[in-house]
Amino acid sequence: MRDYTYIEGYRFNIWNVYRSKRFDVDRLDINWADKDRPEFVRGLRIVDHNESETYLVHGDDADNLTYSMCFLHGENKDNRPDHFDNYLTLATSKKEYLVHKLFEEEKPTEEAVH
């Protein structure tokens, strides 16, 4: 497997941080550039294999995604990967990556992760 990818002419290293049957979440860090500084320098890439979609997040969205995945991992005592997939499905559709805001209106966060 190739450990780099190109985005808008810039090369990024890839580190997979989460994998399920449906999703891959990869950390992307720029490692080669020869133009002006791009807007996206480091962040996360979500690959939805069911929908054949790829989402790039950086800045606050990447921080919220990282925090939310850590929070869900800590709260997921049953070790069921469908919690992550449910979160990622909703997060990518609503473009909201902070788990507390995502489930705020529908149900309490504790119910969302148990």
C-alpha positions as CSV (number, residue, x, y, z in Angstrom):
1,M,0.0,0.0,0.0
2,R,1.3,3.5,-0.9
3,D,1.9,5.6,2.2
4,Y,1.4,9.0,0.4
5,T,-1.2,10.7,-1.7
6,Y,-1.4,13.9,-3.7
7,I,-4.0,16.7,-3.1
8,E,-4.0,19.7,-5.4
9,G,-0.4,19.1,-6.4
10,Y,1.0,18.6,-2.9
11,R,2.2,15.3,-1.5
12,F,0.9,14.1,1.9
13,N,2.0,11.2,4.1
14,I,-0.9,8.9,5.1
15,W,-1.3,7.3,8.5
16,N,-4.4,5.2,9.1
17,V,-6.0,5.9,12.5
18,Y,-9.3,4.0,12.1
19,R,-10.6,1.2,9.9
20,S,-13.9,-0.6,9.7
21,K,-15.7,-2.4,6.8
22,R,-17.2,0.9,5.8
23,F,-14.8,3.7,6.8
24,D,-11.1,4.5,6.8
25,V,-9.9,7.6,8.7
26,D,-6.4,8.7,7.8
27,R,-4.1,11.4,9.1
28,L,-2.6,13.4,6.3
29,D,0.5,15.6,6.7
30,I,2.1,17.5,3.9
31,N,5.6,16.3,3.1
32,W,6.4,17.8,-0.3
33,A,5.5,21.2,-1.8
34,D,6.9,23.6,-4.4
35,K,4.3,26.3,-4.6
36,D,2.7,28.7,-2.2
37,R,1.4,27.3,1.1
38,P,-1.9,25.5,0.6
39,E,-4.9,25.9,2.9
40,F,-4.8,22.2,3.7
41,V,-1.4,21.4,5.3
42,R,-2.5,18.7,7.8
43,G,-5.7,17.1,8.7
44,L,-7.8,14.0,8.3
45,R,-9.3,12.1,5.4
46,I,-12.5,10.1,5.8
47,V,-13.1,7.5,3.1
48,D,-16.6,6.1,3.0
49,H,-16.3,2.8,1.0
50,N,-20.1,2.2,0.8
51,E,-20.8,5.6,-0.7
52,S,-17.5,6.0,-2.6
53,E,-17.0,9.4,-1.0
54,T,-13.9,11.0,0.5
55,Y,-14.1,13.9,3.0
56,L,-11.1,16.1,4.0
57,V,-11.2,17.9,7.3
58,H,-8.6,20.3,8.8
59,G,-8.5,23.0,11.5
60,D,-11.3,22.9,14.0
61,D,-13.2,20.2,12.2
62,A,-10.1,17.9,12.3
63,D,-9.7,18.7,16.0
64,N,-13.4,17.9,16.7
65,L,-13.2,14.6,14.7
66,T,-10.0,13.6,16.6
67,Y,-11.6,14.5,20.0
68,S,-14.9,12.8,19.2
69,M,-13.3,9.5,18.1
70,C,-11.2,9.5,21.3
71,F,-14.3,10.3,23.4
72,L,-16.3,7.5,21.7
73,H,-13.5,5.1,22.1
74,G,-13.4,5.8,25.9
75,E,-17.1,5.6,26.3
76,N,-17.5,2.5,24.1
77,K,-17.2,-0.2,26.8
78,D,-18.8,-2.9,24.6
79,N,-16.0,-2.4,22.0
80,R,-18.5,-2.3,19.2
81,P,-17.2,-0.7,16.0
82,D,-20.7,0.3,14.8
83,H,-20.6,3.2,17.3
84,F,-17.8,4.8,15.3
85,D,-19.5,4.0,12.0
86,N,-22.8,5.5,13.2
87,Y,-20.9,8.6,14.4
88,L,-19.0,9.0,11.1
89,T,-22.1,8.5,9.0
90,L,-23.9,11.3,10.8
91,A,-20.9,13.5,11.0
92,T,-20.2,13.4,7.3
93,S,-23.8,13.9,6.3
94,K,-24.2,16.9,8.6
95,K,-20.7,18.3,8.4
96,E,-20.5,18.5,12.2
97,Y,-17.6,16.6,13.7
98,L,-18.1,17.4,17.4
99,V,-20.0,14.4,18.9
100,H,-21.6,16.5,21.6
101,K,-23.2,18.9,19.1
102,L,-24.1,16.1,16.7
103,F,-26.3,14.2,19.1
104,E,-27.4,17.2,21.2
105,E,-30.8,17.5,19.6
106,E,-31.6,13.9,18.9
107,K,-30.6,12.2,22.2
108,P,-28.2,12.7,25.1
109,T,-24.5,11.9,24.3
110,E,-24.5,9.0,26.9
111,E,-27.3,7.3,24.9
112,A,-25.5,7.9,21.6
113,V,-22.4,6.0,22.7
114,H,-23.9,3.2,24.7
